[in-house]
Amino acid sequence: MNSVDARFFDNQTARPLAVSAYLIGKQLAWTGDGQSAQIALTRVRLVPAVGQGPLRIVLPDETALEIDDPAFIEALMRIAGHNDWASKLEASWPYALAALVITIVGSWAMLTFGVPIAATRIAQQVPPQYDRIMARDGLAILDRVLFEPSSLDQSTQQRLRGHFNDIIATDPAFAEYTLEFRYSEDIGANALAIPGGVVIITDDMVELADNDDELIAVLAHEVGHQAQRHSLRMLLRSAGSAAIFAALTGDLGSITAVSATLPTVLVQASYSRDFEHEADSFAFAYLEMRGIDTDVLSGLLMRLEASTGGHSNHWFSSHPSSSERVQDR
Amino acid sequence: MEDAGNIRTLTSAGANFTSLRFTGNTNEYFKIWIVNIALTLVTLGIYSAWATVRKNRYFYGNTSLNDARFDYHAEPRAILVGRVIATFFLALYVFSEYIHFYAPLVVILIIFALTPWLVVRSKSFKLRNTSLNNVRFGFNPDYNGAFKAYYGGALITVVTLGFGAPIALRWRNQFLVNNSRFGKSAFALDVPLEEFYSIAFRAFGLSILAYIAMFLSVFAIGAMVDTAIADQQLAATVITYITLAMLLLFYGAILVYTQVRYRNLIADHTTLDGHRLRSDWSAAAMAGLYLTNLFAIALTFGLATPWAQIRLAKYRAENTLVAADFAWEDFAVAEGEAGSAVGEALGDAFDVGVDIGF
């Protein structure tokens, strides 16, 4: 085989020595600039360039040869039996287009199916005690940044607590759930289910309701969120999505930037629609069991919509529209 | 098809400078980029370490100085281990908030306590795995220096209520540059403090001008929006968004200006074994690149990312110059200490400042 120009690096200085390289069977040989040697291809490490570029051949003593000639590189790689599959994938447009399709379909599938399923599975593995550890500070933080004490009178609170206790009495697993009353100017008429089985209902929500049946529906809806551990699953989902984003962009730092911090997760509670539907089904099932007209939930939602002008309410905005809910029935 | 790249030369203060050359092109890199993303996805992130190495090998391998090519040698497995540990720390940071209000602060304190170690290990890893003409760069494991530069710098910044920040910045860069080597040849940074203050004051002045300009223009635009849109609430929302966009624009512009000026300042005062370096980045050109890149990436849902990265690398390389008054045999190989990918990954994840320098 013909010889080609190569650069030899002696691992002493940065000066390249001009040599010619050639193949003798399964041996690589080079001569020139005071160098003359040959070595079996099995004893060298081949480092092909990413994209177009020279082949680097690292010898056992860390000296190295660099060869530019593409035909020579191909022959050498073939003889050495070195299969550079990554370069082959990266060099072809058909593979690139396939990769594009895999990326689009794959990330869509992972975000829509993979992450929610994984979040549910992991949530099942997390013992409820862990939720309670999280709740200890969750409510304290919300009290600091968002809530003021409730001004509802004791008898109203007592009555609603009675309704709440009726709901959680339906399953021994709900025994640790608690109801909290708060006032908030920022979030107005609202109800939240935060980790650790704590359900919060705001004064405005209580005042907005026409009757207790509507409030029972809201409380049952929030207990439904708790029963399905939606807050923990939501947290796991956002962590999973952030991890996928970080893996795709190769930027770990984006996890800290993208992932939601505790107060935002708790308050925005932008539960996905499937969570809302799960909570709704729980509430509807409870209302039916108690013989309460299931239209009460939709009725309250309609009024909530009217009271907020249709925007700027987190609790409401994350819920399926009232008309959609009525259709679901 | 292959981009030959451009070489700039110039003569300044008796030295002949020649620029780095960048030969990467979008056509080639797009395929590398998308294949790496797809492989990362189907391997659930594990391939990301290999992807990083291939990306770096493409960009380094296409950067050259007088026909001498850079190369990147990191072991993907080392990077993977580093990322797993960094991810663990990040998860600890994110989830600790749910355990106790002050728990994330503890994680930050741990990272802060590790900073000197992280900086040295990270810088060692990066430089040790970078070569030019088969000679590795390196970083001296100067933990005392890191301790002084980072904690001393933090202390002086806090004690002087921020007015000492340029002093801290100078310490940090002197530490980073003076411990860097190419083979046995040492880099050295000798830069007067007043140059740092001059940039800081200019940036401060520009910020004030920017705020005045923003204040006035928000008033003007606000008046126009108010008359154009009848709905008061909608008008308020529109004005809020315009203000926010302008704030980001001005803040971004000043950030780019200071970064570019500091970068030029440091490179221009850095020597390698007496051979001078030079950086001719223009803040306006860089801001233009960033802005157009941002729009292109947003409008193509990310598909323009390879194009954006290539043109940025090209501009950076072609405006980084070296006084070409050396012979390659002047640079001898050194026995290098190993760095740590854990240090690098953790430093990246928590944005520990190691990247200013050269």
Interface residues (C-beta under 8 A of the other chain):
Chain A: F9 N11 Q12 T13 A14 R15 P16 A49 V50 G51 Q52 G53 P54 R56 A64 E66 A86 L89 E90 A91 S92 W93 Y95 A96 A98 A99 L100 I102 T103 G106 S107 M110 I133 M134 D137 G138 A140 I141 P195 L235 A239 A243 I244 A247 L248 G250 D251 L252 G253 I255 T256 S259 T261 L262
Chain B: E2 G24 E28 Y29 F30 K31 I32 I34 V35 N36 I37 A38 L39 T40 L41 V42 L44 G45 S48 W50 A51 T52 R54 K55 R57 Y58 G61 N62 A68 R69 D71 R83 A86 T87 L90 A91 Y93 V94 F95 E97 Y98 I99 H100 F101 L132 N133 N134 V135 F182 G183 A327 W328 E329 D330 F331 A332 V333 A345 D348 A349 F350 D351
